[in-house]
Structure formats: structure tokens, C-alpha cells
Amino acid sequence: MSATGAHILTDSFGRKHTYLRISLTEKCNLRCTYCMPQEGVPLTPSKHLMSAEEIFQMASLFVQEGVTKIRLTGGEPLVRKDFPELLQKLSSLPIKCTLTTNGVIIDRHLDLLKECEVTTINLSLDTLSADKFKKITFRNDFEKVYENLMLLLDHGFQVKINVVLMKGVNDDEIIDFLEFTKENPISVRFIEFMPFEGNAWNRTKTISYQHIMSVVKTHFGSETVLRLQDAPNDTTKNYKIRGFEGFFGIISTVTNPFCDSCNRLRLTANGQLKNCLFSDSESDLLTPFRAGEDIRPVIHNAVMKKHAMRGGLNRPEDFEDVTQHKNRSMIRIGG
């Protein structure tokens, strides 16, 4: 750790950042509109994207400064051709390495994931209906994703299913997902629909934490819904239904935020550091890194500029005029 390492990843509110999310690519083999605008996104030219070696070297620096967990995201990280090489490099670091994927091609990488000791997989799956899956993703891959989900469970991976709830789209499946946890040791995480460039967000489409809990308690009975102990810095409020194998949680970024204990930073595929998912500013690490400069001061400056809450959007009503939020689409930030 450098001389400044004791504080380089600590912001002005005393939050120490030990969790780095790295986007490996802006490409994806699905087209979920809450993540990618329907017209697509202009992809960053490959020469401006981080190479596998650059990702490894930057990750190593963050680990030296105190990062203990790295999550690989995208786009879809598994579509990156050098993913095996990159994962093997990162697995040599003293960290917990995890992955967020849509699951379409993960069956090709099971042996690699085991070799690299990646034991926890976040699987993005917004519906248990094949027809609805096609409407949300514009692809006909539900059966493949479902088969791969069960394959992951069979191989002993810890699986968390990420479900972005949207009013009138999949909010009628809350109970279906919870019933899926009855005999499967998975964690279903309901995520509030959030505003990003080109995803046609408005607050009426957001399903709140309070609404989800009302639906769950009405169906199962309040006495059977058990509150679980959340892990330190957890974004999720965790629960389970008494007697069920699995769990469920709610990530209520819009209506009930959790920013006071945030320990996360994001590195985009083109080497920009975002100190918050909702921040409309980014700090270029790749340019000075390629010039051989010390990027620690850039990192520290970015961390110190982090707002107390949601990139400065302190109230739910601050989301109303999404034209004022000059943020990338989710696919270009990293899930």
C-alpha cells in the first residue's frame, strides 16, 4: 500500500471504498431497454477501451490501495473474447472476484470459473416467462438462460437473481419469483427501475420497497416473512419466507437509498472512474495511465468528490426531470 493508501479510497464522509466494479465491455447479446436504448448505443472504438493487461494493472493498483472485492460486469462480460485470460490474471490477486452476467453463454465457462474460484454469480433475469423474456430482451434465449441457471445451482455456485421490476411489465411476477426460492437455494433481488440515458424512465414505472413488501406480506402472511441480517455495506435489504430454501432482497435505490455505507467505485470499459452509479461526472484513468503517470491522485480526487447520496440526487423527486441527469446508459456504465 502506498503512503497515501490509508486514505486514498476514503471519501469526505469517511466511507472507505473496498469494492470495485469493472465493466469489461459495452457489448451485450441481449437488448434490455432499461439498460440499452432501443436505438442502441455508439460503441467506443476499441483503441479507447482497456486491454486485459491494462485492466489487470489498474485492478492491481486498486487492490494495493485497499480494494478487497472486484465484480466483473458489462454489457455482458462473457462476450469479451479474452475473458478467460483476463479472469485468470485477476484471480491471482488477493480479492474476492465475482461476476454479473445474463447467463446466455455462461455454460461455456464453468470450469474456468471454478479454476479461478469465482463462486458467486449474479444472474440478470427479469421474468420467468419465455414470452415476456423475449419482449424485454428482444431475444429468444429464455430456455437457455433457465437451463444455465439450474446448471449453476447443480455445480454448487451461489446464485443471486437480479430482477429489475417495472410497473406493467413484470411487477405481477413478485410472488412467482419468491415461489422459485421455495426449493432452490438462490437469492432473488428485486431492483427498482432507475433512470439512465435512453431508457424511457419515469417514477410511475418504479415499484417501491414498500409496495413489494406489501405484496409479499399480503400473500404469505407477515409472520412468515423473516428479516435477515444484512452484510456490512450491503445494498440489499434481505428477507426470506419461513421454510423456504432461498432468500429474497430489495435494492431500493430510488425510494429508500442506502448511500451512507456505500463502499463501491466503478471503472468503465473505456477507463473512466465513476464514484457513484448516478454521478454525471467521470474521471479519466486510462489516458494518464497510458502516459505512464501516477493515477493515484486522480483516483483520490474522484473519491473525494463523491456526494453524500446518489450523485447529488438527494430526494426521490430529484429524479423527476431525467433530462437534467447527463449520465450514460446503463450498458455503457457497467451493471
N, C-alpha and C positions, 0 to 999 in steps of 0.2 A: 504494500500500500504506500502511496506517495505521502509526502509530508502534509499535503492538504487532504489526504484521504479520509481523515476523521470527519470532515465537514463538506467535502466537495459534492456529495449527493444528498445533503441535508438542506432543506429549504428554509425560508424565513419564518415558517411556522413550526419549525422543529421536526418536520416529517423526514425521516431517513428513507431513502429510496433504494430498496434492495431487490426490486423486481423489474426486469427489462423485457419488454415485448418487442420482438424483432420481426418486421414484415419482410418476407423473402422475395415476394413478387407482387406485382399489381394485377397479374393474370388470374383467371379463375375459369373452371369448366362448368360453372353454373351462372345464372344471371338473376339472382335475387334482387328485386328492385329496391328493397330497403338498404341494400349495400351498394348496388351499382345502378346508376341512372339507366333508364330504358334505352337511351341512345348510345350507351356505352361510355367509355372514358378514353381520353387521349393518353396512350401509354407513354411513359418516359422512355426515351431512347436508351438502348441497352448500355451504351458507354457511360451513361449517367447513373446507372444502377450499381449497387455494391457487388463486388465479386465475392466468391466464397471466402477467399483469403482475407479480404477487407472486413467482411462480417466477423470472421474469427478474431482478427486482430483488435477490432473495436470491442467485441464482446469480452475479450481478454482484459482489455483496459478497464471496462466497467466492473469486471469481477475483481480486479486488483483494488478497485475503489470501494468494494463492499457489496456488489450485487451477488445474491445467492440463488436466484431463480431466473431462468430465461424461458420465455414462451415463444415458439415459432408460429407465425401467423402469415396471412396473405391478405388479399387474394386467397388462392388455395396453395399453401406452401408445397404440397406434394407434386404440383405440376412443374416445379423448377427442376430442370434436368440434372443439376449437380446436387440435389438434395441429399443423396447418400453420403457424398464426400463431405458436405457441409456438416451434417449431423455427426458424422464420425469425428470431425475436428472439434465441434462444440462439446461432445461427450467427454473429451479429455480434460475439460475444465471442472473445477470443484464446485459444481452447481447442480441444482435440480432442473432438468430440462423437460419441458412439456410442449404439447402441440395442440393447435386448434385446426380442425380440418372439416370439410364437408363429407368426408368418408367415401367418396366415389371410387377412389383408387387405392385406399389405404391397405387393402389386402396384399398389394404388391410389396409392402414394406414391413410386414410383421416381424420377420427375422431380424431386419436391420434395427427396428425399434427396440426389440428385446436385447440385441447385442449392445446397443447404446444406452440401455437401462432407462428408456422412456416408458414409464409405467402408467402415466395418467394422460388420457386423451379427452379433449373437449370436442364433441361432435356437434356440428350445427345441423339441426333437424327441426323444422318449424311446423311439421304436420305428420300425422300418422296415416294420412290418406294419400294414395297414389295420385288421384285426380288433382287434389289440392296442391300436392308437391309440384306437379307439372305447371300449374298456374302461378305458383310462387317463384319457381326457379327457371321456368321456360325450358326445362329439360325433363326427360322421361326416365330418371335414374332412381326412382324411389326404391324399387325392389333391390337394386344393387346396394344402395346405402343401408337398407334394413338388414340385408344379409351380412354386410360388413360390420354393422353394429353388433349383431349376435356373434359374429366371428371374434370380435374384440373381447366380448364377455367370455366366450369359450376359452380364449387364450389367457385369461386372467388379468386383462387390463382394467384399470379403474376408469370408468367412462362417465363423463358428465355430458348430458344432452343440453345444448343451448337452444332455447325456443324464444324467438322474438315474437311477442304477442302483438297482434294488430287487430283493432276492432273491425268486425265484419269480415275478417279473413280467417283467423284461426283461434279467436277467443272462445269459440264453442268447444275447443278440444282440451281445456284445462283438466277436466276430470278424466278424459281418455289418457292423457299423459300420466296422471297420478295412478290410474289403474295399471299402467305399464310398470310402475315401480313395485307392484304387489309381489311379484315373483322374480323380479330382476334387480340385482344389486347395483342399480345405477342412481345417479343424482340428476334429476330434471331441474333445470334452472330457467325460470321464466324471466325474460329480459324485456324491459319496457322499450317500445319503439322510440328511437332517438332521431333527432334532426341532423341530416348531413346533406351536402350538396347533391341536388338532383333526385332526392328520394320521396318527394311529394309529402313530406311530413306535415301533420298538424296535430294539435293536442287532442282533438276528438278521436284520433286513432290510437291514442295511448291507453293501455289497460293498466290501471294503477295497482299498487301494492294492496291498498285497502279493498279494491274490487276482487282481486284474486283471492284474498283471504276470506272474504265474504262468501264467494262461490264454494271454496273448499270446505269451510265450516258448515255451510248450509247442507252440502251433500253428505259429508262424512260425520258431522256432529262435532261440536267444539271440543268435547272431551277426548276425541281420538286424534286430534291434531297436536302433535308434540313439538314444542320449540326446542331446538338443539343448540349446543354451544358453538358459536361461530369461531373460526380460527382467527388469530391476530391478523389485522389488515384485510379481512375478508370483505369482498364487495357484496356478498350474498347473505341474506337473512335465511337461515336454514331450518327446515322442519322435516317431519316425517309423519306418516299415518301409522298409528299404533298397529303393530303386527305385520307391516309391510317390510319387504326386504330392502327396498331402496329408500331414497330421500327426495325432497324437493326443496328448492330455494327460490328466492325472488331478488332480482337485481333491479332496484327501483331508482335508476339514475335521475329520472326527471322529477318524480313526485316525492321521493324520500331518499335524498342522496346520502352518501357515506364518505364524503371527501375528507373529513377530519383525520382519518387514519390512512389516507392514500399513500402507498409506497411504490407506485408504478411510474415508469417512464416508457416512452415508445420511440423506436427507431424505425423510420420508414424505409422502404426498399431503395430509395434514392439517397439515403444517408442523412435525412433530416431528423433532428431530435424534437419530439413533441413532449412537453412537460405535462400535458393533460389531453385527454381524448377530445375535449371541446375547445382547446386553445386554437385561436385563429392565427397564431404565430408559430414559426418553426425556426430551429437553429441548425444551420448547415454544418455538419461534421465532416462530410465526405471531401469537400473542397480543401479545407486546411489539412485534413489527414493525408490526402494525396500529395500535398505540397510538403509533407514531412514536418508539419508544425505540431506542436503540443496542443491537443484538443481539450485537455482538462479545463482550461479557463473558459472555453466555450460551453462545456457541459455545466460547469458551476454557475455561470451566468444564466443559463437557461433554467436551471433548477431554482435559482434564487428569484426568478421572475414568475414562478408558479403562483397562481391565485389561490385564495383560500378554498374556493369552490368552483367547479365546473368551468374553468377558463374565464371566470368573472360573471358567469350567468348564475346569480345568487338565488333567484326565485323562479318557481315554475313559470310564472308569467313572462319572465325574460326570454323564454323560448318562442313567444308568440310570433314575432316578426323574424322568420328564419332568413329573410334576405339580408339581415344585419350580421349574420354569422358567416363570415368568409372562411369556412372550413372545407377541407377536401371531402369528397365522397368517402364512405367507409372503406371501400375496396382499395383506395389509394393511401389510406392511413395504416390499415392493418387491423384485423378483427380482434 
